[in-house]
Structure formats: structure tokens, C-alpha cells
Amino acid sequence: MQLTFLGSGDAFGSGGRFNTCFHVAAAEGNFLIDCGASSLIAMRKFGVEPNSIATIFISHLHGDHFGGLPFFLLDAQFYSRRRGALTLVGPPGFRERLSQAMEVFFPGSSRTERKFDIEILEIEAGAAREINGIQVQPFIVEHACGAPPFALRLRCEGKVLVYSGDSEWTDTLIEAARGADVFVVEALSDTRKIKFHMDYATLKQNLSRIGAKRVVLTHMGPEMLAKIGNVPEDIAEDGKILEI
């Protein structure tokens, strides 16, 4: 399984980074974790073929995590000429929020007839389920976004990849990421407490309780970006590839 960080930035492009978007190439199929507003640009930059992506998992409904979907869907129709089926997976409220976003950005686009099948699934926190050969288990975290915010625990090729989503510290992350092969986790700030977001100092205090084999910090603001040369954890970078 190969993980590529197409976008590792916060909402405001700190450090010149793209919004959150992770590409996973696995035997079960290629998929994305989140598709922030700049994600299609990042795919073009790093040579990811949009039509190769069968499934997109969305952690929560903020623009820097799902705002790239209107562009992805219109590209699929008009430029990439997609024919293969696409599955979009998100929290309750996802279908309506996506339709609203498409209508705001491109009026009429949510009702346009497409030449490919699209399935939109809204999943609940709780037990794991299999979607297109990938096991996904959502966990509710602490982040205000107008719909349930998820940390996502994904299993494919016998490996476990966990993404925290955006969240301040919650013990739910211990269960979500316990023993993961890779835990990709927000570290927006260093020591400063920001409501609904993770600070590195608090995360560091709790990593031993999680026991993930590899920890990768992402979604960093200016304060944390200034510190990344002095932390032992892996750092997500746009274009960085990990073999899991």
C-alpha cells in the first residue's frame, strides 16, 4: 500500500501547502482521504490520474477537506471524461452539503446528468464496514463543522491507516488509532490551545497511549511549521510518498 500526501496544509495554505488530500494506492483500489478545495490542482501537479480513483472518504464537511469535490466531479465529466463508477463516502449530511456546495460554485451542476455512476454514502460512527473492498470505521471527534466530524480508521492490504481529521484532543483517538501502522494526525499548533484543533504538546503527551507504529503530523499552521525540524515524528509534505 502506498500513501501519497497530495495536500498536507491547513485551511489557509500555510507554508504554501495544498489543502488536505491523501492518495492511497492499494490492491483493493485507489482512493482518496479528503478532497480539500485545492485537491484537483495537487493531483495535476503530482501526476495522479483522477479517473483512477474509485472511492473518496471525507472526514468532515469543511471546505479545506471536501471543497474540492465540485471541481473533481465537473472535471470527471468535462475534461477527464470519466466512465468508471465513483463512490463518495462521508458523514451524515454529506449528500445535502455537497449539493449545496456545487450549486454555490457552479449553479445547476448538482443536477447535471453524468456519464458515470456515482454513489454517495453517508456513514455513521460505530462498527466498521466494507466499501469497495476497503474497511472503514469512523469515530466521532471534537470539531465544529455543522455535521458529525470523523477520525477514520481504514484497513486494506492487511494494514491499518488512521487519519485523525481535525480535532482537539479526545480520548476517542486512542481507540481510533490504537496499534495503527500509520497514524496521520493534525498538529495545527505547537503549544497554543486552539478550540477544536490539535496542539502538538497535547498530542505528544498521549502518543504512548495510542501505540501507533508510525506517526505523521499534518495540517500544521505557521507556529508548528517553524518547529518541524525539532520533532521526532514524521512530517507530511505535499508530494511525500510512504510505503506502508
N, C-alpha and C positions, 0 to 999 in steps of 0.2 A: 504494500500500500504506500502510495506517495502523496504527501501533503505539500501543496504549494500555497504560500501566502500571497494572494493576488493583491490584497489590501490589508494593512495592519494598523491603520491610523485611527484616530479618534474622529469625532463628528466634524471637526474643524480643520482637518488636514495638517495638523501639527507635524513639523518635520518634513513637510511635502509628501506625506504618505496618503495613499488612497484609503477610502472607507473600507470597513470590514468586508472581506470576501475571501474565503478559503476554498481551494480546489482540491478534491481528493480523487485520485485515480486508483481504483481497486478492481479486483476480479469481478465483483458484483455490478460494476458500472461506475461511470464518472459522476460525481455530484459536487454541489456547492454547499458550503455552510455560510449563510448570509449572502446578501447581494446588495451592498450599500450603493448609494447614488452614483459613485464613480466606477462601479464594477465593470461595466462593459468596456470602458476605456482601459482598465487594467488588463482585461482579457486580451484586448488587441495588443497592448504593449508586450505582454509576456507570452503571446502565441498560443493562447488557449482557444480552441475552436468551440464557439457556443453550442453548435449542434451536437457536440459530443457529450453534452451534459444532459443526463436523463432525469435528475432529481435535484431540487433545491430545497434545503432545510433552512427555515427562518427562525432565529432565536426570539426576536421581539420586533414590534412594529414601530420602530423609529427610522427616519429617513436614511441614516447612515448604516442601516442594517438591512432594510428591504426596499429602499427607494430606487434601486437600480432595476427593479423588475419591470416597470413600464417600458424602459428603454430596451431591456433584454427581450421582452415579448414583441415589441414592434420591429426590432432588428430581426428576430426569428421569422417574421412574416415578410418583410420587405427587402432585407439585404441578405441574410443568411439562408433564406428560402427553406426553412425547416420543414421536414416531413415526419420525423420521428416524434413519438409521444413525449410529453413533458409532464412531470409531477411536481407540484409546488406544495410544500408542507409547512404549516405554521400554526400559531396558537389560535384559540377561539377569537373570532372577529377578523381573522386574516382575509377571508374572501371579500367582505364588505370594504375593508380598509384598502385593499389592493384596487378594487373597482373605483373607489373614491380617488385614489392617487392617479390612476390612469385618466380619469375624467378631468381632474385638475390640470394635469400636464398636457394631455392630448384629448380634448373633448371628442366623444364618440368612440374612442379607441377600445373601451371595455366591451362594446357591443359588436365590434368588427368580426366578421366571420373569418376564421383561421383555417389554414390548410394542414394543420397538425392538431392532434388531440391533446387537450390539456386537462389535467385533473388537479383540483385544488382540495387539499385535505387539511382539515382543522383537527389537531390532536390535543388531547388532554394530558395534564401531568399525571403520572402514575406508572402503570405497568409498561414494560417495553412492548413494542410492536414492530413487525417487519414490513418495510415498504421498499419495493423493488430490490429485494434481497439484502437490504441494509436494516439492521436492528437499531431502532431509535427509542430512547427513553427520555422524556422531558421532565425536568424538575423546576418547580416554581422558585424563583429567586426574588431579590429585592430591588426593583427598578420600576419607576412610574412611567408607563408608556400607553396608558389607555386600554390595555389588554394584558392578559397574563404573560409575564416575561419568563423565558425559559433559559436554564442551562441545558445543554443537550449532550447526552451520552450515546455515542454511536459505536456500533460493533460491525466490523466487516473484516474478512480475511483472518478471522480469529483474533483481531486486535481491537483494543478499545481506545477511542479518541473522544475526549471530552472538551467541550467549549463552555466556558462559564457564562457566556452572554455578558451583558452589562449588569453589574450588581454590586451593592455594598456587601460586606461580609455577612454571610448567613451560614449556619451550620449545615444547611441543606447541601452546600457544596462538598461537604465531607462525603456524604452518601453518593452524590452525583459523580465525583471524580475518584473515589477510592480505588487504588490499585491500577489506575488507567495507564496505558502505555504512553500516552501523551495527554497532558492537561494544558490546554491553551486558555489563558486566563487574563482578564483585564487587569491592568495596573495603571490607572489613569494618573494617579499622583504618587508621590513618594511617601510623605508622612501626613500631608494635609487631608483632613476628612472632608469628603465631598458627598453630600447626600445622594444615595442610590448608585454610587460608584465605588470601586475598589481602590484602596491605597496600598502601596507595596508593603509598608510596615506591618499592617494588619495581616495581609496575605502571608508574609514571611513567618509570622507567629503561628500560623495554622497549617503550614505545608506538611509538617511531620504527621499531623493528624489524618492527612489525606493519603499519603504514601504513593503518590503517582511516580512512575518510573522516570518521566521526563516532564519538566515544566517549561512552558514557553510563554513569555509575557507579551501582551499585545495591547492595543487601544490606549497608547500612552500619550499623555499630554506633555507640554513643554517642560514642566518640572521633572517628570520621570525620564524624559528623553535625555536630559542633561546628566542623568545618573547612570545610564545603562552600561557604561564602561566599568562600573564598580559593583555589579551584581553577578552572582554565580549562575543564575538561571539563564536559559536560552532566551534570546530576544528575537521576536518576529520582525522580519524586514520584508518589504514588498519585493516579490520575486524569489524569496528564500524557499528552498525545497528541502523537505525532510523525508527520509526513508523510514518507515515505521515497520 
